[in-house]
Structures are given as structure tokens and as C-alpha cells.
Amino acid sequence: MTLGELLVDSFTRIRDGAHDVVEGLTPQQLATRPTPRANSIAWLVWHLTRVQDDHIADVAGHEQVWTADGWADRFGLPFDAAETGYGMSADEVGQVTGLTAEQLTGYLDAVHDKTVAYVRDLSGDDLGRVVDERWDPPVTLGVRLVSIVNDDQQHVGQAAFVRGLIEDGAQR
């Protein structure tokens, strides 16, 4: 297995997991928050996709899919187009409503395609390239990619947990 194949597999698992989580849910279910301060499935999938889009666009040197392909307009969220969800308040999280599973997976699929096109041909020599000097030590491409995969996988798991709560509540 090459590095590119490993990365493609990692990002494909994120996409597939997110698809499984949102499949068959209504916009109301997607926006359900187990508690007033908890994240909804819609917010989690939107956020994990925004982070992947933002970070991959940065290291690959291309415009984010969110703006380049008009997803920001299609989602119609009340945030600046640069928003990724990082550090949002509970009130802001609650504003991610009215989204469909098709919107969430459509955007995720478009980001996934861009991500895979970028990581597919990476080699071990690429991983040491510094991509962010704002940190000490500076962040390399390898560290950034691991960070994206880790963060996204955690959010897919959180969304799956919320789905389980929704389904459990629906059966009572």
C-alpha cells in the first residue's frame, strides 16, 4: 500500500461514515441536539467537511469547494463564507438548521473528490513540508493530514452517537 492509497482509504472511511450517519434522516432529525449545548448531526457533518475543505485547500493551494462551487450559497447559513465552525458558541451551532442529508453528502462528496485528487499522489518525501509556521514547532503536511483525519473521524463518531440517541428516542 502506498502513502496515497493509505490516505485515500482514510478519507474514504470518513466520507462513508458520514453518509451512513445522515442517510434517511429528515432535516429536523439532522438538526436535533440532545441537549441545548450539544452539537447536531447537521453541524457535525457540516463542520467536519468545512475543516477538511479549508485545510486541504490551504495545503494544496486551491480555492475551497465551499466558495468555488457555490456550496456556501446553497447552504444559506448565517455565517461568513470563511466560517468552519471552529470555536462556535452553542447559539451559533443551533443556527445550522434546515439542511438535508443530500446537501450534507453532496458537499462532502465534492470535498472528498478534491481531497482524494490531492492526496492520491503524495509520497513520504512530501510529508515533511512545513505548511503552517504559526505554531511552535511549525506544522508539517504529515501532521496536518493526520490532524484532519483524526478530527473528522471523531466528528463522524460523535454524529453516529447522536443518531443513536435520536433513534432510541424515536422508539420510546
C-alpha positions in Angstrom: 0.0 0.0 0.0 1.3 3.4 -0.9 1.0 6.5 1.2 -1.5 7.9 -1.3 -3.6 4.7 -1.1 -3.5 4.9 2.7 -4.7 8.5 2.7 -7.4 7.8 0.2 -8.6 4.9 2.3 -8.6 7.2 5.4 -10.6 10.0 3.8 -13.0 7.5 2.1 -13.8 6.0 5.5 -14.7 9.5 6.8 -17.0 10.1 3.8 -18.6 6.7 4.0 -19.2 7.0 7.8 -20.8 10.4 7.4 -23.0 9.1 4.6 -24.2 6.3 6.9 -24.9 8.7 9.7 -27.1 11.1 7.7 -28.9 8.5 5.5 -32.6 8.6 5.8 -32.8 11.4 8.4 -35.0 14.4 8.0 -33.8 18.0 8.3 -35.4 18.1 11.7 -33.6 15.0 12.9 -30.3 16.3 11.4 -30.7 19.5 13.5 -31.7 17.7 16.7 -29.4 18.5 19.6 -29.5 16.0 22.6 -29.0 18.9 24.9 -29.1 22.7 24.4 -25.2 22.8 24.3 -24.7 19.7 22.2 -23.8 19.5 18.5 -26.3 18.3 16.0 -25.6 15.8 13.3 -26.0 18.6 10.7 -23.5 20.8 12.5 -21.0 17.9 13.0 -21.1 16.8 9.3 -21.0 20.4 8.0 -18.1 21.2 10.4 -16.0 18.2 9.6 -16.4 18.9 5.9 -15.6 22.6 6.3 -12.4 21.8 8.2 -11.3 19.2 5.6 -12.2 21.6 2.8 -10.4 24.6 4.4 -7.3 22.6 5.4 -6.9 20.7 2.1 -7.4 23.8 0.0 -4.7 25.5 2.1 -2.1 22.8 1.7 -3.0 22.1 -2.0 -3.1 25.8 -2.9 -6.6 25.9 -4.4 -9.9 27.6 -3.5 -12.2 25.9 -1.1 -15.0 23.9 -2.6 -17.4 25.8 -0.3 -16.9 29.0 -2.2 -15.6 27.8 -5.6 -18.6 25.5 -6.2 -21.3 27.7 -4.6 -22.0 25.4 -1.6 -21.9 28.4 0.8 -24.9 29.9 -1.1 -26.7 26.6 -1.4 -26.5 26.1 2.4 -27.6 29.6 3.2 -26.1 29.6 6.7 -26.0 32.9 8.5 -22.2 32.9 8.7 -19.3 34.4 6.8 -18.2 32.2 4.0 -14.8 31.6 5.8 -16.5 30.1 8.8 -15.6 26.5 9.5 -17.4 26.1 12.9 -14.2 26.1 15.0 -14.9 27.7 18.3 -18.6 28.3 17.6 -20.9 29.1 20.5 -23.9 26.9 21.3 -26.2 29.5 19.9 -24.2 29.5 16.6 -24.3 25.7 16.4 -28.1 26.0 16.8 -28.3 28.1 13.6 -27.2 25.1 11.5 -30.7 24.0 10.6 -32.9 23.2 7.6 -30.2 21.2 5.9 -30.9 17.9 4.1 -28.9 14.7 4.0 -28.4 15.3 0.3 -26.9 18.8 0.9 -24.5 17.5 3.5 -23.4 14.5 1.5 -23.3 16.5 -1.7 -20.8 19.0 -0.2 -18.9 16.2 1.5 -18.6 14.2 -1.8 -17.3 17.3 -3.6 -14.7 18.0 -0.9 -13.8 14.3 -0.8 -13.1 14.3 -4.6 -10.8 17.3 -4.2 -9.1 15.7 -1.2 -8.5 12.4 -2.9 -7.2 14.2 -6.1 -4.6 15.9 -3.9 -3.5 13.1 -1.5 -3.5 10.3 -4.1 -0.1 11.1 -5.4 1.7 12.2 -2.2 4.9 10.4 -1.2 6.7 10.2 2.1 9.0 13.0 0.9 6.0 15.4 0.8 5.1 14.9 4.5 7.9 17.0 5.9 7.0 20.1 4.1 6.1 22.9 6.5 2.5 24.1 5.8 1.9 26.4 8.8 4.5 28.4 10.6 2.1 29.9 13.2 2.9 27.0 15.6 6.0 26.0 17.5 7.1 23.7 16.1 5.8 24.6 12.7 3.2 22.2 11.3 4.2 19.8 8.5 2.0 18.4 5.8 2.1 15.0 7.6 1.0 16.4 10.9 -1.8 18.5 9.2 -3.2 15.4 7.3 -3.2 13.3 10.5 -4.9 16.1 12.3 -7.6 16.4 9.6 -8.3 12.6 9.6 -8.3 12.4 13.4 -10.7 15.4 13.8 -13.0 14.2 11.1 -13.2 10.7 12.4 -14.0 11.9 15.9 -16.9 14.0 14.5 -18.3 11.1 12.5 -18.3 9.1 15.7 -20.0 11.9 17.6 -22.6 12.2 14.8 -23.2 8.4 14.9 -23.7 8.7 18.7 -26.3 11.5 18.3 -28.1 9.4 15.6 -28.3 6.5 18.1 -29.8 8.9 20.7 -32.3 10.1 18.1 -33.3 6.6 17.0 -33.6 5.4 20.6 -35.8 8.4 21.5 -38.0 7.7 18.4 -38.6 4.1 19.6 -40.0 5.2 23.0 
